[in-house]
Amino acid sequence: MRQVGLRLGALLCALGAITLGACSSDDASGDGGYDMPTGDSGSGNGPGSPSSSGTGPGSGAGGGGNPYIPDPDPVQAPPPEDAECAALDASKPAVLYLSADDSNSMASPIIARELIEQGFAPNVPIRTYEFLNYYHLGYAPAPAGQLTILPELAAREEAGVLDFQIGIRAFDAPAQRRPMTLTFVLDTSGSMQGAGLEREQAAIRAIAGNLAEGDIVNMTTWNTENLVVMSGHVATGPDDADVLAAADLLTASGGTDLDGGLEAGYQLAKQHFGADRLNRVILISDGGANVGETNGEVIGQSSQDADQEGIYLVGVHTGPAVGFADETLMNAVTDLGRGAYVYLDSPQEAARVLGKRFDEVMDIAARGVQVELTMPWYFQIHEFYGEEFSENPEEIEPQHLAPGDAMVLSQVLKACDASKIEGSDAVRIRASWTEPLTYVPRETVIETTVQALLSAGTPHLPKAKAIVAYAEALKVGDPTKLQAALDLIAAADPDDSDPELKEIKSLIAIHPAMQ
């Protein structure tokens, strides 16, 4: 996760506006969706941050107190609400910039599902926003060429605390898509033997089922060495025989030179680049690298450079998760490559994500989407389940949005004083982006009020709250929180008719913490 605005994060945590867990890193053991920036990324021990290890200055018996934060008075009363409001600037509205990561990155819930189904509590990074990407909320499509902003606001029982969700919905993919140049970069190292190779072959077959006549297909395999299997092949249409045959012939052996494989793949992609095409590099691997350069960000640099020319990276992680919990490398590479990151826990999942949801994973409807939220001065983000937010737009990386898909920005707002809330106060949401081929800048804006949002209804919020509760409960494996997620599922789907919520219910039921 990239850092968010330091000044805003420090202010929120200092005011107690977000929970302690929300001020720690967003990992498998975290409790909230917000990542508190520190001087030492990932350690929580930078200036202005208390020691998290229990052994640093100010920790343990006789530690003498944290040198950056005074020892708390155990009998000191919390600051009055008007003190919290006094720390804010009441002369102007609060303006924040939000990111939910690319709408088609969705590996985390599938990894968690595989581990739970095999009897393990998911001790891997849980990225809540990827759960909101993976499970559909049922937003209606935007008109062709446009994006729709769909906000929902609902008050909680606690005075001054509200659930707030912003959906940014793209238009559906056209019946006849633009031509593609697809470059497969295929891991055939020894670690792929078995389930990894089976899922890789299923991924190629699923993508091949969506080929159109005239699409260009390149393919290179890599283990310790690279082998170009296909260069500039013009597809005959869906299920092209040569592509399927190449998938059938894959075998696994040798080491894992991921860096060399990606370099060879990007050379092919640039050789057959088409300015009027969607150009994708599709990296399929179990995510390990033990030969050559194994630093994820260094590997991903080629993806970032190529992104400037319009080539995007799809990362397909084959697992299996059991015995291989580290997905850091694949996540880093796809993040820099500005494309989807998906995980396959079975050949059936390949057909579902890369077949039925092909356009969501491969295409782009809006490039570099940035979401700007303007709200009354007294509101602060209490909990955030996206990737990042900041007062400074330069600290937020704009994200791509796929056709047929939605970005979902889920958060909890808290007023510094509930009595300050006025229904007539303005709320403004602006989404800006560029068109993928022409790079023409576009934007859409909604201007409304607090009361109008509260009166408008929440058709998608209940399901999203249940999904968020499930993901957050997985971070700690707490049966109480898992049960709370079940209660929210029951409220969102009283008829037990939503197949996605039924899947989540079944996973909670077999989670080790519930046994």
C-alpha positions in Angstrom: 0.0 0.0 0.0 1.3 3.4 -0.9 1.6 6.1 1.8 -1.3 8.5 2.4 -1.1 12.1 3.5 1.0 12.3 6.6 -0.5 15.4 8.0 -4.1 14.1 7.6 -3.3 10.7 9.0 -1.5 12.2 12.0 -4.4 14.5 12.7 -7.0 11.8 12.4 -5.2 9.4 14.8 -4.3 12.2 17.2 -8.0 13.1 17.5 -9.0 9.5 18.0 -11.1 9.8 14.9 -10.2 6.3 13.7 -9.6 3.1 15.7 -6.2 2.0 16.8 -6.3 -0.8 14.3 -7.1 1.6 11.5 -3.8 3.5 12.3 -1.7 0.3 11.8 -0.7 -1.4 8.6 -3.4 -3.1 6.5 -2.2 -6.7 6.7 -3.5 -10.0 7.8 -3.5 -9.1 11.5 -4.7 -5.5 11.1 -8.1 -4.4 12.4 -8.9 -1.4 10.2 -8.7 -0.4 6.6 -6.5 2.7 7.0 -2.7 2.6 6.8 -1.0 5.0 9.1 2.2 6.5 7.5 5.3 6.4 9.7 8.9 7.3 9.4 9.8 3.6 9.0 7.4 2.0 6.5 5.8 -1.1 7.9 7.4 -0.9 11.3 5.2 1.6 13.0 8.2 3.0 14.8 8.9 6.3 13.0 8.9 9.7 14.7 5.5 10.5 16.2 4.5 6.8 16.3 4.6 4.6 19.4 6.8 1.5 19.4 4.9 -1.6 18.3 7.4 -4.1 19.4 7.2 -3.8 23.1 11.0 -3.5 23.4 11.8 0.0 22.1 12.0 3.2 24.1 9.1 3.8 26.4 7.9 0.1 26.2 7.9 -2.5 28.9 8.4 -2.0 32.7 10.6 1.0 33.5 10.9 2.0 29.8 10.6 5.6 30.7 7.9 6.5 28.1 8.0 7.0 24.3 10.3 10.0 23.6 7.9 11.3 21.0 4.6 10.9 22.8 4.0 11.8 26.5 2.9 9.1 28.9 -1.0 9.1 29.0 -2.7 10.0 32.3 -4.8 6.9 33.0 -7.5 9.0 34.8 -7.5 11.9 32.3 -10.9 12.4 30.7 -11.1 12.3 26.9 -11.1 15.7 25.2 -14.5 17.3 24.9 -16.2 17.2 21.5 -15.8 20.9 21.0 -12.0 20.5 21.4 -12.1 18.0 18.5 -14.0 20.5 16.4 -11.7 23.3 17.4 -8.8 21.4 15.9 -10.5 21.5 12.5 -10.8 24.4 10.0 -14.5 25.4 10.1 -14.0 28.1 7.5 -13.9 25.7 4.5 -15.1 22.2 3.6 -12.9 19.1 3.9 -11.5 18.0 0.5 -10.1 14.5 0.2 -8.8 12.3 -2.7 -9.6 8.6 -2.6 -8.3 5.4 -4.2 -9.7 1.9 -4.1 -6.9 0.3 -6.3 -7.7 -0.8 -9.8 -11.2 -2.2 -10.0 -10.1 -5.5 -11.4 -7.5 -6.4 -8.8 -9.1 -9.2 -6.7 -6.6 -11.8 -5.6 -7.1 -11.5 -1.9 -10.6 -13.0 -1.5 -9.7 -16.0 -3.6 -6.5 -16.8 -1.7 -8.5 -16.5 1.5 -11.2 -18.9 0.1 -8.7 -21.5 -0.9 -7.0 -21.5 2.5 -10.3 -21.7 4.4 -11.6 -24.5 2.2 -8.4 -26.5 3.1 -8.9 -25.9 6.8 -6.6 -23.0 7.4 -7.2 -19.5 8.8 -5.9 -17.1 6.1 -2.6 -15.8 7.5 -2.0 -13.7 4.4 -2.5 -10.0 3.6 -6.3 -9.3 3.5 -7.0 -6.3 1.2 -10.6 -5.3 1.9 -10.9 -3.3 -1.3 -10.2 -6.4 -3.4 -13.2 -8.1 -1.8 -15.3 -5.2 -2.9 -13.8 -5.6 -6.4 -14.4 -9.4 -6.6 -18.0 -9.6 -5.3 -20.6 -7.7 -7.4 -22.8 -5.0 -5.8 -25.2 -4.8 -8.8 -24.7 -1.2 -9.9 -26.5 -0.3 -13.1 -24.1 0.5 -16.0 -23.3 4.0 -17.0 -24.2 5.4 -20.4 -21.7 4.5 -23.2 -18.5 6.4 -22.8 -19.4 7.8 -19.4 -18.9 7.1 -15.7 -21.7 7.2 -13.1 -21.2 8.3 -9.5 -23.4 6.4 -7.0 -23.1 7.6 -3.4 -25.0 6.1 -0.4 -25.1 7.4 3.1 -26.7 5.9 6.2 -26.5 6.9 9.9 -25.3 4.4 12.5 -26.6 4.0 16.0 -23.8 6.1 17.4 -24.6 9.8 17.1 -22.5 11.5 14.4 -21.2 8.3 12.8 -22.4 7.4 9.3 -21.6 4.7 6.7 -20.6 6.3 3.4 -20.1 4.5 0.1 -19.2 5.8 -3.3 -19.6 3.6 -6.3 -18.0 4.7 -9.6 -19.6 2.6 -12.3 -18.3 2.3 -15.9 -20.3 1.5 -19.0 -20.6 -2.1 -20.2 -18.2 -3.4 -22.8 -19.5 -2.9 -26.4 -20.6 -6.0 -28.3 -17.7 -5.7 -30.6 -14.5 -4.8 -28.7 -11.4 -3.3 -30.2 -8.6 -5.6 -31.4 -6.0 -6.8 -28.9 -2.4 -7.8 -28.8 -2.0 -10.3 -26.0 1.5 -11.4 -24.9 1.6 -14.4 -22.6 4.6 -14.6 -20.2 4.3 -18.2 -18.8 6.1 -19.6 -15.8 7.2 -23.2 -16.6 9.6 -23.6 -13.7 9.7 -26.7 -11.6 7.5 -25.2 -8.8 4.6 -25.0 -11.3 4.4 -28.8 -11.5 0.9 -30.0 -10.5 -1.8 -27.5 -9.6 0.1 -24.5 -10.8 0.6 -25.8 -14.3 -3.0 -27.1 -14.4 -4.3 -23.6 -13.5 -2.0 -21.9 -16.0 -3.3 -24.0 -18.8 -6.8 -23.3 -17.7 -6.1 -19.6 -17.8 -4.8 -19.7 -21.3 -7.8 -21.7 -22.5 -10.2 -19.3 -20.8 -8.6 -16.3 -22.5 -8.4 -18.1 -25.8 -12.2 -18.5 -25.6 -12.5 -14.8 -25.9 -10.2 -14.2 -28.8 -11.6 -12.5 -31.9 -10.4 -12.9 -35.4 -7.4 -10.6 -36.0 -6.2 -10.5 -32.4 -2.4 -10.9 -32.2 -1.1 -13.5 -29.7 2.5 -13.7 -28.5 3.8 -16.3 -26.0 7.1 -16.9 -24.2 7.8 -19.4 -21.5 10.4 -19.0 -18.8 12.1 -21.1 -16.2 15.9 -20.7 -16.0 15.9 -19.8 -19.7 13.3 -18.1 -22.0 11.7 -19.7 -25.0 9.6 -17.7 -27.6 6.7 -20.1 -28.4 4.6 -17.7 -30.5 5.4 -14.3 -32.1 2.8 -12.2 -34.0 0.3 -15.1 -34.3 -2.9 -13.8 -35.9 -5.9 -15.5 -34.2 -8.6 -17.1 -36.3 -11.2 -16.4 -33.6 -12.3 -17.9 -30.3 -10.5 -21.1 -29.2 -7.8 -20.6 -31.8 -6.3 -24.1 -32.4 -2.6 -23.0 -32.2 -3.1 -21.2 -28.9 -4.9 -24.2 -27.4 -2.2 -26.5 -28.7 0.6 -24.4 -27.2 -1.2 -24.5 -23.8 -1.4 -28.3 -24.0 2.3 -28.7 -24.6 3.5 -26.8 -21.5 5.6 -28.7 -19.0 7.3 -27.6 -15.8 11.0 -27.9 -14.8 14.1 -25.7 -13.8 14.5 -22.5 -11.9 12.5 -19.3 -11.9 14.0 -16.3 -13.7 10.9 -14.0 -13.5 12.8 -10.9 -14.4 14.2 -12.5 -17.6 10.7 -13.8 -18.5 9.1 -10.4 -18.2 11.9 -8.7 -20.2 11.4 -11.2 -23.0 7.6 -10.7 -22.9 7.8 -6.9 -23.1 10.2 -7.2 -26.0 7.5 -9.2 -27.9 4.7 -6.8 -26.8 6.6 -3.8 -28.1 7.5 -5.6 -31.3 3.8 -6.2 -32.1 2.4 -3.1 -30.4 -0.6 -1.5 -32.0 -1.7 2.1 -31.2 -5.3 1.2 -32.0 -5.3 -2.0 -30.0 -5.5 -3.0 -26.4 -2.0 -4.2 -25.6 -1.7 -6.5 -22.6 1.1 -8.6 -21.1 -0.3 -11.5 -19.2 2.1 -12.9 -16.6 1.0 -16.3 -15.3 3.1 -17.7 -12.4 3.1 -19.1 -8.9 4.9 -15.9 -7.9 8.2 -17.3 -6.9 11.5 -16.1 -8.3 14.8 -17.8 -7.4 17.0 -17.0 -10.4 18.1 -13.6 -11.6 16.6 -10.4 -10.2 14.0 -11.2 -7.5 13.1 -7.7 -6.3 9.5 -7.1 -7.1 9.8 -3.3 -7.7 12.8 -3.7 -9.9 11.0 -6.4 -12.0 7.9 -4.2 -12.2 9.9 -1.2 -13.5 9.6 -2.7 -17.0 5.9 -2.8 -16.6 5.8 0.8 -15.4 7.9 2.0 -18.3 5.8 0.1 -20.8 2.6 1.5 -19.3 3.7 4.9 -20.6 3.3 3.4 -24.1 -0.1 1.9 -23.4 1.0 -1.7 -22.5 -0.6 -2.9 -19.3 0.1 -5.9 -17.2 -2.3 -8.6 -16.0 -0.9 -10.8 -13.2 -2.4 -14.2 -12.8 -1.2 -16.0 -9.7 -1.7 -19.8 -9.8 -0.8 -20.7 -6.3 -1.5 -23.0 -4.6 -1.8 -21.0 -1.4 -1.1 -23.8 1.0 2.6 -24.0 1.4 3.1 -20.8 -0.6 1.7 -17.9 1.3 3.9 -15.1 0.0 2.3 -13.2 -2.9 4.3 -10.0 -2.4 6.2 -10.3 -5.7 3.1 -10.7 -7.9 1.3 -7.9 -6.1 4.2 -5.5 -6.6 4.7 -6.3 -10.2 1.0 -5.9 -11.2 0.7 -2.7 -9.1 3.6 -1.2 -11.1 2.2 -2.6 -14.3 -1.1 -0.8 -13.7 -3.3 -3.8 -14.5 -5.4 -6.5 -12.9 -4.1 -8.9 -10.2 -6.1 -12.1 -10.0 -5.6 -15.4 -8.2 -6.8 -18.9 -9.4 -7.7 -21.5 -6.8 -9.0 -23.9 -9.5 -9.4 -24.3 -13.3 -13.1 -23.4 -12.7 -12.0 -20.0 -11.3 -9.9 -19.4 -14.4 -13.1 -19.9 -16.5 -15.0 -17.5 -14.2 -12.5 -14.7 -13.9 -10.7 -14.8 -17.2 -13.6 -16.2 -19.2 -16.9 -14.7 -18.1 -15.2 -11.6 -16.7 -12.8 -11.2 -19.5 -13.6 -7.6 -20.3 -13.3 -6.6 -16.6 -9.8 -8.1 -16.4 -8.4 -7.2 -19.8 -10.1 -4.0 -21.0 -10.0 -0.4 -19.8 -13.0 1.9 -19.9 -11.5 4.9 -18.1 -7.8 5.5 -17.5 -6.4 7.2 -14.4 -9.6 7.7 -12.5 -9.3 10.2 -9.6 -12.0 10.7 -7.1 -12.3 13.9 -5.2 -14.7 14.2 -2.2 -15.8 17.5 -0.7 -17.8 17.3 2.5 -18.7 19.5 5.5 -15.7 20.5 7.6 -16.9 18.6 10.7 -16.7 15.2 9.0 -13.6 13.1 9.1 -12.9 9.6 7.8 -13.2 7.3 10.9 -12.5 4.1 9.0 -11.4 3.6 5.4 -11.6 0.4 3.4 -10.0 1.5 0.2 -6.3 1.6 -0.6 -5.5 5.2 0.3 -6.8 8.7 0.9 -5.2 12.1 1.3 -5.7 15.8 1.3 -3.0 16.0 -1.3 -4.0 14.7 -4.8 -0.4 14.1 -5.7 -0.1 11.4 -3.0 -3.0 9.4 -4.5 -2.2 7.2 -7.6 -5.1 7.5 -10.1 -6.5 4.0 -11.0 -8.0 2.4 -14.1 -11.6 1.3 -14.3 -12.7 -1.6 -16.5 -15.9 -1.8 -18.6 -18.8 -3.5 -16.8 -17.1 -2.8 -13.5 -17.2 -0.4 -10.5 -14.8 1.1 -8.1 -16.2 0.9 -4.6 -15.0 3.4 -2.0 -16.3 2.3 1.4 -15.7 4.4 4.6 -17.2 5.4 7.9 -17.5 9.1 8.6 -17.6 10.6 12.1 -18.5 14.2 13.0 -16.4 15.9 15.6 -19.7 16.9 17.2 -23.0 15.3 16.1 -24.8 18.6 16.8 -22.8 20.3 14.1 -24.4 18.2 11.3 -26.8 20.2 9.1 -28.9 18.4 6.5 -28.5 21.3 4.1 -24.7 21.1 4.1 -23.2 20.4 0.7 -21.5 17.2 -0.5 -19.6 17.2 -3.8 -18.1 14.2 -5.6 -16.0 14.6 -8.7 -14.6 11.7 -10.8 -12.0 12.7 -13.5 -10.3 10.4 -16.0 -8.9 10.2 -19.5 -10.2 8.1 -22.4 -7.9 5.0 -23.0 -7.1 5.6 -26.7 -7.4 9.3 -27.2 -6.3 10.4 -23.7 -9.0 13.1 -23.8 -9.7 14.3 -20.3 -13.2 13.7 -18.9 -15.0 14.3 -15.6 -18.4 14.0 -14.0 -19.6 15.7 -10.8 -22.4 15.1 -8.3 -23.5 18.0 -6.0 -25.9 17.1 -3.3 -26.6 17.5 0.4 -26.2 15.4 3.6 -30.0 15.2 3.9 -30.6 14.3 0.3 -28.1 11.4 0.6 -29.7 10.2 3.8 -33.1 10.2 2.1 -32.0 8.6 -1.1 -31.9 5.0 0.1 -29.0 2.5 0.2 -29.7 -0.3 -2.3 -26.0 -1.5 -2.5 -24.7 -0.5 1.0 -26.0 -3.5 3.0 -24.2 -6.1 0.9 -21.0 -4.0 0.8 -21.1 -3.7 4.6 -21.4 -7.5 4.9 -18.5 -8.0 2.5 -16.3 -5.5 4.4 -17.2 -7.1 7.8 -16.2 -10.5 6.4 -12.8 -9.2 5.1 -12.1 -7.3 8.3 -13.0 -10.4 10.4 -10.6 -12.5 8.4 -7.7 -10.2 9.4 -8.0 -11.2 13.1 -9.9 -14.5 12.9 -12.2 -13.4 15.7 -15.3 -15.6 15.9 -17.3 -12.6 17.3 -16.5 -10.5 14.3 -17.2 -13.5 11.9 -20.6 -13.8 13.6 -21.2 -10.1 13.1 -20.5 -10.6 9.4 -23.1 -13.4 9.3 -25.6 -11.0 10.9 -24.9 -8.4 8.3 -25.3 -11.0 5.6 -28.7 -12.0 7.0 -29.8 -8.4 7.0 -28.6 -7.8 3.4 -30.0 -11.0 2.0 -33.0 -12.2 4.2 -34.2 -14.5 1.4 -30.8 -16.2 1.1 -30.9 -15.6 -2.6 -27.6 -13.9 -3.3 -25.1 -16.6 -4.4 -22.0 -14.5 -3.5 -23.3 -13.9 0.0 -24.2 -17.6 0.3 -20.6 -18.4 -0.6 -19.3 -16.1 2.1 -21.7 -17.7 4.7 -20.4 -21.1 3.8 -16.8 -20.0 4.2 -17.4 -18.4 7.6 -19.2 -21.6 8.7 -16.0 -23.7 8.0 -13.5 -21.1 9.2 -11.3 -22.7 11.9 -12.3 -20.0 14.4 -15.9 -21.0 14.1 -15.3 -24.7 14.9 
